[in-house]
Amino acid sequence: MREDLIFYTNPQSRGRIVRWMLEEVGVPYKTVVLAYDADMKAAHYLAINPMGKVPAITHNGNVVTEAAAICAYLADMFPEAELLPRTAEQKANYYRWLFFAAGPLEAALSNKAVFRQKPEAEKERMLGYGNYENTLNTLSLAVTANPFIAGERFTAADVYVGSHIGWGMQFGTLEKRDAFVDYFARLQQRPALKRAAELDDALVEKASET
């Protein structure tokens, strides 16, 4: 077990995104499971992430928070995993849709889940995503343009974008359009995703027994 890569998470959180990414990278890492409030708001963890949220990683003493940033960082630091785009076109798609998912998509899905109301038309310009329908239409175009979000190859951006699509369809914040169903079905064939789900599901089951 390498102590230079430590993963702070809760199996019922966005930490699942990073777990999948770590399994794709395929290097050993240490997992630290944190309980909500008690652990995440404790001084020792706030020194790592002042937001008091997971996921976070430390790598050789460097701290990275935010799931999209962690995915991009791990792809950069472990290029042997071949999760980076190669061509200029792939890089354009990779960065575009990675940050689209971290910005407009995350906000649109979160607002729908929490507030469950459409913003007034004159206030849409104040929101980075504008409106929910336009965000989903744009995402539909992204996942149907190529087999994967950056092109013909699976990249770290698929981990992040795919996680939002999978969760959104599961919890009802994202419409189950054929484009999303087909795209996520391709991702579900990834052995790393299956391993990650098994690890986190085991942690959930263990917690329920205590």
PyRosetta script that sets phi, psi and omega in degrees:
from pyrosetta import init, pose_from_sequence

init()
pose = pose_from_sequence("MREDLIFYTNPQSRGRIVRWMLEEVGVPYKTVVLAYDADMKAAHYLAINPMGKVPAITHNGNVVTEAAAICAYLADMFPEAELLPRTAEQKANYYRWLFFAAGPLEAALSNKAVFRQKPEAEKERMLGYGNYENTLNTLSLAVTANPFIAGERFTAADVYVGSHIGWGMQFGTLEKRDAFVDYFARLQQRPALKRAAELDDALVEKASET")
pose.set_psi(1, 124.2)
pose.set_omega(1, 179.7)
pose.set_phi(2, -88.1)
pose.set_psi(2, 124.4)
pose.set_omega(2, 180.0)
pose.set_phi(3, -82.1)
pose.set_psi(3, -7.1)
pose.set_omega(3, -177.4)
pose.set_phi(4, -81.4)
pose.set_psi(4, -8.0)
pose.set_omega(4, 176.2)
pose.set_phi(5, -128.3)
pose.set_psi(5, 107.2)
pose.set_omega(5, -176.0)
pose.set_phi(6, -119.5)
pose.set_psi(6, 132.8)
pose.set_omega(6, -175.5)
pose.set_phi(7, -112.8)
pose.set_psi(7, 118.2)
pose.set_omega(7, 178.7)
pose.set_phi(8, -102.0)
pose.set_psi(8, 125.6)
pose.set_omega(8, -170.8)
pose.set_phi(9, -156.6)
pose.set_psi(9, 173.8)
pose.set_omega(9, 164.0)
pose.set_phi(10, -137.9)
pose.set_psi(10, 133.8)
pose.set_omega(10, -174.2)
pose.set_phi(11, -66.6)
pose.set_psi(11, -10.0)
pose.set_omega(11, 176.6)
pose.set_phi(12, -112.1)
pose.set_psi(12, 55.2)
pose.set_omega(12, -176.9)
pose.set_phi(13, -154.6)
pose.set_psi(13, -177.7)
pose.set_omega(13, 174.3)
pose.set_phi(14, -65.9)
pose.set_psi(14, -5.5)
pose.set_omega(14, 174.4)
pose.set_phi(15, -57.6)
pose.set_psi(15, -24.1)
pose.set_omega(15, 177.8)
pose.set_phi(16, -61.5)
pose.set_psi(16, -30.9)
pose.set_omega(16, 177.4)
pose.set_phi(17, -62.5)
pose.set_psi(17, -47.7)
pose.set_omega(17, -177.0)
pose.set_phi(18, -70.8)
pose.set_psi(18, -35.5)
pose.set_omega(18, 175.6)
pose.set_phi(19, -57.0)
pose.set_psi(19, -46.2)
pose.set_omega(19, 178.4)
pose.set_phi(20, -59.9)
pose.set_psi(20, -45.4)
pose.set_omega(20, -178.5)
pose.set_phi(21, -62.9)
pose.set_psi(21, -41.6)
pose.set_omega(21, 178.5)
pose.set_phi(22, -62.2)
pose.set_psi(22, -39.5)
pose.set_omega(22, 178.4)
pose.set_phi(23, -69.3)
pose.set_psi(23, -32.0)
pose.set_omega(23, 174.7)
pose.set_phi(24, -67.2)
pose.set_psi(24, -40.7)
pose.set_omega(24, 179.9)
pose.set_phi(25, -65.2)
pose.set_psi(25, -40.6)
pose.set_omega(25, 173.1)
pose.set_phi(26, 79.7)
pose.set_psi(26, 21.8)
pose.set_omega(26, 175.9)
pose.set_phi(27, -105.3)
pose.set_psi(27, 152.0)
pose.set_omega(27, 178.7)
pose.set_phi(28, -63.5)
pose.set_psi(28, 146.7)
pose.set_omega(28, 177.8)
pose.set_phi(29, -152.2)
pose.set_psi(29, 157.9)
pose.set_omega(29, 177.3)
pose.set_phi(30, -100.0)
pose.set_psi(30, 135.5)
pose.set_omega(30, 178.8)
pose.set_phi(31, -103.8)
pose.set_psi(31, 130.3)
pose.set_omega(31, 173.5)
pose.set_phi(32, -117.8)
pose.set_psi(32, 113.1)
pose.set_omega(32, -179.0)
pose.set_phi(33, -90.5)
pose.set_psi(33, 128.0)
pose.set_omega(33, -178.3)
pose.set_phi(34, -115.5)
pose.set_psi(34, 136.5)
pose.set_omega(34, 174.7)
pose.set_phi(35, -80.8)
pose.set_psi(35, 150.2)
pose.set_omega(35, 177.3)
pose.set_phi(36, -63.3)
pose.set_psi(36, 146.5)
pose.set_omega(36, 178.5)
pose.set_phi(37, 65.4)
pose.set_psi(37, -70.8)
pose.set_omega(37, -173.4)
pose.set_phi(38, -55.0)
pose.set_psi(38, -51.7)
pose.set_omega(38, -178.0)
pose.set_phi(39, -87.1)
pose.set_psi(39, -42.9)
pose.set_omega(39, -174.4)
pose.set_phi(40, -68.4)
pose.set_psi(40, -24.2)
pose.set_omega(40, -179.7)
pose.set_phi(41, -100.7)
pose.set_psi(41, 5.0)
pose.set_omega(41, 179.2)
pose.set_phi(42, -74.5)
pose.set_psi(42, 153.2)
pose.set_omega(42, -174.1)
pose.set_phi(43, -58.8)
pose.set_psi(43, -39.1)
pose.set_omega(43, -176.1)
pose.set_phi(44, -65.2)
pose.set_psi(44, -32.4)
pose.set_omega(44, 178.2)
pose.set_phi(45, -85.4)
pose.set_psi(45, -33.9)
pose.set_omega(45, 177.2)
pose.set_phi(46, -62.5)
pose.set_psi(46, -23.8)
pose.set_omega(46, 175.5)
pose.set_phi(47, -68.8)
pose.set_psi(47, -23.9)
pose.set_omega(47, 177.2)
pose.set_phi(48, -89.1)
pose.set_psi(48, -50.9)
pose.set_omega(48, 178.3)
pose.set_phi(49, -131.4)
pose.set_psi(49, 101.2)
pose.set_omega(49, -178.8)
pose.set_phi(50, -59.2)
pose.set_psi(50, -18.1)
pose.set_omega(50, 176.7)
pose.set_phi(51, -71.0)
pose.set_psi(51, -19.0)
pose.set_omega(51, -178.5)
pose.set_phi(52, 67.6)
pose.set_psi(52, 35.0)
pose.set_omega(52, -179.0)
pose.set_phi(53, -130.2)
pose.set_psi(53, 159.5)
pose.set_omega(53, 173.3)
pose.set_phi(54, -114.5)
pose.set_psi(54, 157.8)
pose.set_omega(54, 8.4)
pose.set_phi(55, -88.6)
pose.set_psi(55, 166.0)
pose.set_omega(55, 170.7)
pose.set_phi(56, -152.5)
pose.set_psi(56, 156.3)
pose.set_omega(56, 171.7)
pose.set_phi(57, -132.8)
pose.set_psi(57, 154.9)
pose.set_omega(57, 165.2)
pose.set_phi(58, -120.7)
pose.set_psi(58, 134.8)
pose.set_omega(58, -178.6)
pose.set_phi(59, -135.5)
pose.set_psi(59, 113.5)
pose.set_omega(59, -176.1)
pose.set_phi(60, 52.7)
pose.set_psi(60, 37.1)
pose.set_omega(60, 177.8)
pose.set_phi(61, 87.6)
pose.set_psi(61, -8.3)
pose.set_omega(61, 179.3)
pose.set_phi(62, -91.5)
pose.set_psi(62, 137.4)
pose.set_omega(62, -178.4)
pose.set_phi(63, -100.3)
pose.set_psi(63, 133.8)
pose.set_omega(63, 172.4)
pose.set_phi(64, -130.1)
pose.set_psi(64, 127.5)
pose.set_omega(64, 174.3)
pose.set_phi(65, -118.2)
pose.set_psi(65, 175.1)
pose.set_omega(65, -178.9)
pose.set_phi(66, 74.1)
pose.set_psi(66, 120.0)
pose.set_omega(66, -171.4)
pose.set_phi(67, -57.5)
pose.set_psi(67, -41.8)
pose.set_omega(67, 179.9)
pose.set_phi(68, -64.5)
pose.set_psi(68, -42.3)
pose.set_omega(68, 179.5)
pose.set_phi(69, -64.1)
pose.set_psi(69, -39.3)
pose.set_omega(69, 179.7)
pose.set_phi(70, -65.2)
pose.set_psi(70, -42.1)
pose.set_omega(70, 178.2)
pose.set_phi(71, -60.4)
pose.set_psi(71, -46.5)
pose.set_omega(71, -179.8)
pose.set_phi(72, -64.8)
pose.set_psi(72, -40.8)
pose.set_omega(72, -179.3)
pose.set_phi(73, -63.2)
pose.set_psi(73, -47.4)
pose.set_omega(73, -178.2)
pose.set_phi(74, -64.4)
pose.set_psi(74, -37.6)
pose.set_omega(74, 177.0)
pose.set_phi(75, -63.4)
pose.set_psi(75, -38.4)
pose.set_omega(75, 179.1)
pose.set_phi(76, -70.1)
pose.set_psi(76, -42.5)
pose.set_omega(76, -174.1)
pose.set_phi(77, -76.7)
pose.set_psi(77, -23.2)
pose.set_omega(77, -178.9)
pose.set_phi(78, -126.3)
pose.set_psi(78, 67.0)
pose.set_omega(78, -176.0)
pose.set_phi(79, -63.1)
pose.set_psi(79, -19.9)
pose.set_omega(79, 179.1)
pose.set_phi(80, -63.6)
pose.set_psi(80, -18.2)
pose.set_omega(80, 177.0)
pose.set_phi(81, -75.1)
pose.set_psi(81, -12.2)
pose.set_omega(81, 177.2)
pose.set_phi(82, 56.9)
pose.set_psi(82, 49.3)
pose.set_omega(82, 178.7)
pose.set_phi(83, -109.4)
pose.set_psi(83, 11.6)
pose.set_omega(83, 178.8)
pose.set_phi(84, -100.9)
pose.set_psi(84, 151.9)
pose.set_omega(84, 173.6)
pose.set_phi(85, -70.7)
pose.set_psi(85, 157.0)
pose.set_omega(85, -175.6)
pose.set_phi(86, -110.4)
pose.set_psi(86, -46.7)
pose.set_omega(86, -175.8)
pose.set_phi(87, -94.0)
pose.set_psi(87, 168.0)
pose.set_omega(87, 178.2)
pose.set_phi(88, -61.2)
pose.set_psi(88, -40.4)
pose.set_omega(88, 179.0)
pose.set_phi(89, -64.0)
pose.set_psi(89, -43.5)
pose.set_omega(89, 178.3)
pose.set_phi(90, -63.2)
pose.set_psi(90, -40.0)
pose.set_omega(90, 179.1)
pose.set_phi(91, -64.4)
pose.set_psi(91, -39.6)
pose.set_omega(91, 177.6)
pose.set_phi(92, -60.4)
pose.set_psi(92, -47.3)
pose.set_omega(92, 178.9)
pose.set_phi(93, -65.5)
pose.set_psi(93, -41.8)
pose.set_omega(93, -178.2)
pose.set_phi(94, -57.2)
pose.set_psi(94, -54.6)
pose.set_omega(94, -177.2)
pose.set_phi(95, -71.1)
pose.set_psi(95, -38.7)
pose.set_omega(95, -180.0)
pose.set_phi(96, -58.3)
pose.set_psi(96, -52.5)
pose.set_omega(96, -172.5)
pose.set_phi(97, -82.2)
pose.set_psi(97, -26.0)
pose.set_omega(97, 173.3)
pose.set_phi(98, -61.6)
pose.set_psi(98, -46.9)
pose.set_omega(98, -178.6)
pose.set_phi(99, -78.5)
pose.set_psi(99, -26.4)
pose.set_omega(99, 172.1)
pose.set_phi(100, -61.4)
pose.set_psi(100, -44.7)
pose.set_omega(100, -179.3)
pose.set_phi(101, -67.9)
pose.set_psi(101, -37.1)
pose.set_omega(101, -179.8)
pose.set_phi(102, -74.2)
pose.set_psi(102, -22.8)
pose.set_omega(102, -178.3)
pose.set_phi(103, -105.3)
pose.set_psi(103, -91.8)
pose.set_omega(103, -176.0)
pose.set_phi(104, -55.4)
pose.set_psi(104, -45.5)
pose.set_omega(104, -176.5)
pose.set_phi(105, -66.4)
pose.set_psi(105, -48.7)
pose.set_omega(105, 179.4)
pose.set_phi(106, -56.2)
pose.set_psi(106, -45.9)
pose.set_omega(106, -178.4)
pose.set_phi(107, -65.7)
pose.set_psi(107, -43.2)
pose.set_omega(107, -178.8)
pose.set_phi(108, -62.6)
pose.set_psi(108, -45.0)
pose.set_omega(108, -178.7)
pose.set_phi(109, -69.4)
pose.set_psi(109, -40.1)
pose.set_omega(109, 179.9)
pose.set_phi(110, -65.4)
pose.set_psi(110, -43.9)
pose.set_omega(110, 179.4)
pose.set_phi(111, -63.9)
pose.set_psi(111, -38.3)
pose.set_omega(111, 178.3)
pose.set_phi(112, -65.4)
pose.set_psi(112, -40.7)
pose.set_omega(112, -178.1)
pose.set_phi(113, -68.9)
pose.set_psi(113, -38.5)
pose.set_omega(113, -173.4)
pose.set_phi(114, -90.2)
pose.set_psi(114, -47.4)
pose.set_omega(114, -172.2)
pose.set_phi(115, -98.1)
pose.set_psi(115, -26.6)
pose.set_omega(115, 175.1)
pose.set_phi(116, 53.1)
pose.set_psi(116, 35.2)
pose.set_omega(116, 175.9)
pose.set_phi(117, -143.7)
pose.set_psi(117, 148.7)
pose.set_omega(117, -179.0)
pose.set_phi(118, -82.9)
pose.set_psi(118, 133.8)
pose.set_omega(118, 179.2)
pose.set_phi(119, -66.6)
pose.set_psi(119, 150.7)
pose.set_omega(119, 176.7)
pose.set_phi(120, -61.2)
pose.set_psi(120, 143.5)
pose.set_omega(120, -174.0)
pose.set_phi(121, -54.7)
pose.set_psi(121, -39.7)
pose.set_omega(121, -177.4)
pose.set_phi(122, -73.3)
pose.set_psi(122, -11.8)
pose.set_omega(122, 179.4)
pose.set_phi(123, -100.7)
pose.set_psi(123, -4.2)
pose.set_omega(123, -177.9)
pose.set_phi(124, -62.1)
pose.set_psi(124, -32.9)
pose.set_omega(124, -179.2)
pose.set_phi(125, -65.6)
pose.set_psi(125, -18.5)
pose.set_omega(125, 178.6)
pose.set_phi(126, -79.7)
pose.set_psi(126, -17.5)
pose.set_omega(126, -176.5)
pose.set_phi(127, -98.3)
pose.set_psi(127, 135.7)
pose.set_omega(127, -179.2)
pose.set_phi(128, -60.8)
pose.set_psi(128, -26.8)
pose.set_omega(128, -178.0)
pose.set_phi(129, -98.8)
pose.set_psi(129, -5.7)
pose.set_omega(129, 179.8)
pose.set_phi(130, 73.9)
pose.set_psi(130, -84.3)
pose.set_omega(130, 175.3)
pose.set_phi(131, -146.9)
pose.set_psi(131, 162.4)
pose.set_omega(131, -174.4)
pose.set_phi(132, -61.0)
pose.set_psi(132, -45.6)
pose.set_omega(132, -175.7)
pose.set_phi(133, -62.8)
pose.set_psi(133, -44.4)
pose.set_omega(133, -179.3)
pose.set_phi(134, -66.1)
pose.set_psi(134, -35.7)
pose.set_omega(134, 177.8)
pose.set_phi(135, -63.0)
pose.set_psi(135, -45.4)
pose.set_omega(135, 180.0)
pose.set_phi(136, -68.6)
pose.set_psi(136, -36.4)
pose.set_omega(136, 177.2)
pose.set_phi(137, -63.1)
pose.set_psi(137, -40.1)
pose.set_omega(137, 178.8)
pose.set_phi(138, -66.6)
pose.set_psi(138, -41.8)
pose.set_omega(138, 178.3)
pose.set_phi(139, -63.7)
pose.set_psi(139, -38.0)
pose.set_omega(139, 178.3)
pose.set_phi(140, -59.3)
pose.set_psi(140, -42.3)
pose.set_omega(140, 178.0)
pose.set_phi(141, -63.2)
pose.set_psi(141, -38.8)
pose.set_omega(141, -177.4)
pose.set_phi(142, -64.2)
pose.set_psi(142, -42.3)
pose.set_omega(142, -174.0)
pose.set_phi(143, -85.5)
pose.set_psi(143, -8.9)
pose.set_omega(143, 178.0)
pose.set_phi(144, -103.6)
pose.set_psi(144, -9.7)
pose.set_omega(144, -178.3)
pose.set_phi(145, -69.3)
pose.set_psi(145, -32.6)
pose.set_omega(145, -177.3)
pose.set_phi(146, -146.7)
pose.set_psi(146, 166.6)
pose.set_omega(146, 176.6)
pose.set_phi(147, -59.3)
pose.set_psi(147, -35.8)
pose.set_omega(147, 177.9)
pose.set_phi(148, -126.5)
pose.set_psi(148, 169.1)
pose.set_omega(148, -167.9)
pose.set_phi(149, -64.8)
pose.set_psi(149, -30.2)
pose.set_omega(149, -179.7)
pose.set_phi(150, -98.6)
pose.set_psi(150, -11.7)
pose.set_omega(150, -178.1)
pose.set_phi(151, 153.9)
pose.set_psi(151, -136.0)
pose.set_omega(151, -177.3)
pose.set_phi(152, -81.2)
pose.set_psi(152, -17.5)
pose.set_omega(152, -175.2)
pose.set_phi(153, -109.4)
pose.set_psi(153, 146.1)
pose.set_omega(153, 172.3)
pose.set_phi(154, -70.1)
pose.set_psi(154, 135.3)
pose.set_omega(154, 177.4)
pose.set_phi(155, -134.7)
pose.set_psi(155, 177.0)
pose.set_omega(155, 178.7)
pose.set_phi(156, -59.3)
pose.set_psi(156, -29.1)
pose.set_omega(156, 179.3)
pose.set_phi(157, -62.5)
pose.set_psi(157, -30.8)
pose.set_omega(157, 178.1)
pose.set_phi(158, -67.2)
pose.set_psi(158, -31.5)
pose.set_omega(158, 177.5)
pose.set_phi(159, -60.9)
pose.set_psi(159, -47.5)
pose.set_omega(159, -175.7)
pose.set_phi(160, -74.4)
pose.set_psi(160, -50.4)
pose.set_omega(160, 179.6)
pose.set_phi(161, -62.3)
pose.set_psi(161, -44.7)
pose.set_omega(161, -178.2)
pose.set_phi(162, -63.5)
pose.set_psi(162, -36.1)
pose.set_omega(162, 178.5)
pose.set_phi(163, -62.4)
pose.set_psi(163, -43.4)
pose.set_omega(163, 178.8)
pose.set_phi(164, -64.4)
pose.set_psi(164, -39.1)
pose.set_omega(164, 179.6)
pose.set_phi(165, -68.3)
pose.set_psi(165, -44.4)
pose.set_omega(165, 179.4)
pose.set_phi(166, -61.6)
pose.set_psi(166, -48.2)
pose.set_omega(166, 179.4)
pose.set_phi(167, -65.5)
pose.set_psi(167, -42.7)
pose.set_omega(167, -178.3)
pose.set_phi(168, -59.1)
pose.set_psi(168, -43.3)
pose.set_omega(168, 178.8)
pose.set_phi(169, -69.6)
pose.set_psi(169, -36.9)
pose.set_omega(169, -179.1)
pose.set_phi(170, -65.6)
pose.set_psi(170, -40.7)
pose.set_omega(170, -174.2)
pose.set_phi(171, -102.3)
pose.set_psi(171, 5.1)
pose.set_omega(171, 171.7)
pose.set_phi(172, 82.8)
pose.set_psi(172, 12.9)
pose.set_omega(172, 177.0)
pose.set_phi(173, -92.6)
pose.set_psi(173, -8.3)
pose.set_omega(173, 179.1)
pose.set_phi(174, -128.4)
pose.set_psi(174, 128.8)
pose.set_omega(174, 179.2)
pose.set_phi(175, -61.3)
pose.set_psi(175, 142.3)
pose.set_omega(175, 179.3)
pose.set_phi(176, -84.3)
pose.set_psi(176, 67.6)
pose.set_omega(176, 176.6)
pose.set_phi(177, -73.6)
pose.set_psi(177, 152.0)
pose.set_omega(177, 179.3)
pose.set_phi(178, -56.0)
pose.set_psi(178, -37.8)
pose.set_omega(178, -178.9)
pose.set_phi(179, -61.4)
pose.set_psi(179, -40.1)
pose.set_omega(179, -179.3)
pose.set_phi(180, -74.3)
pose.set_psi(180, -41.8)
pose.set_omega(180, 179.5)
pose.set_phi(181, -60.8)
pose.set_psi(181, -46.3)
pose.set_omega(181, -178.1)
pose.set_phi(182, -65.7)
pose.set_psi(182, -43.4)
pose.set_omega(182, -179.9)
pose.set_phi(183, -62.8)
pose.set_psi(183, -47.7)
pose.set_omega(183, -177.5)
pose.set_phi(184, -68.6)
pose.set_psi(184, -30.1)
pose.set_omega(184, 177.2)
pose.set_phi(185, -61.6)
pose.set_psi(185, -36.6)
pose.set_omega(185, 176.8)
pose.set_phi(186, -65.6)
pose.set_psi(186, -39.9)
pose.set_omega(186, -178.4)
pose.set_phi(187, -69.8)
pose.set_psi(187, -32.0)
pose.set_omega(187, -178.3)
pose.set_phi(188, -65.7)
pose.set_psi(188, -12.4)
pose.set_omega(188, 177.0)
pose.set_phi(189, -81.9)
pose.set_psi(189, -7.3)
pose.set_omega(189, -178.9)
pose.set_phi(190, -69.5)
pose.set_psi(190, 122.1)
pose.set_omega(190, 177.8)
pose.set_phi(191, -57.8)
pose.set_psi(191, -34.6)
pose.set_omega(191, -179.4)
pose.set_phi(192, -64.6)
pose.set_psi(192, -36.9)
pose.set_omega(192, 177.7)
pose.set_phi(193, -65.4)
pose.set_psi(193, -40.4)
pose.set_omega(193, 179.4)
pose.set_phi(194, -65.1)
pose.set_psi(194, -42.7)
pose.set_omega(194, 178.1)
pose.set_phi(195, -63.3)
pose.set_psi(195, -43.5)
pose.set_omega(195, -178.8)
pose.set_phi(196, -62.1)
pose.set_psi(196, -44.0)
pose.set_omega(196, 179.6)
pose.set_phi(197, -62.8)
pose.set_psi(197, -40.6)
pose.set_omega(197, 179.2)
pose.set_phi(198, -63.4)
pose.set_psi(198, -42.2)
pose.set_omega(198, 179.6)
pose.set_phi(199, -63.5)
pose.set_psi(199, -46.7)
pose.set_omega(199, -177.9)
pose.set_phi(200, -72.3)
pose.set_psi(200, -37.2)
pose.set_omega(200, 177.7)
pose.set_phi(201, -63.6)
pose.set_psi(201, -35.7)
pose.set_omega(201, 177.6)
pose.set_phi(202, -65.4)
pose.set_psi(202, -37.8)
pose.set_omega(202, 177.9)
pose.set_phi(203, -66.9)
pose.set_psi(203, -38.3)
pose.set_omega(203, 177.4)
pose.set_phi(204, -63.9)
pose.set_psi(204, -43.7)
pose.set_omega(204, -179.8)
pose.set_phi(205, -64.4)
pose.set_psi(205, -40.9)
pose.set_omega(205, 178.9)
pose.set_phi(206, -62.4)
pose.set_psi(206, -41.7)
pose.set_omega(206, -179.6)
pose.set_phi(207, -65.0)
pose.set_psi(207, -34.2)
pose.set_omega(207, -179.4)
pose.set_phi(208, -71.2)
pose.set_psi(208, -18.5)
pose.set_omega(208, -179.2)
pose.set_phi(209, -87.5)
pose.set_psi(209, -12.6)
pose.set_omega(209, -178.4)
pose.set_phi(210, -95.9)
pose.dump_pdb("model.pdb")
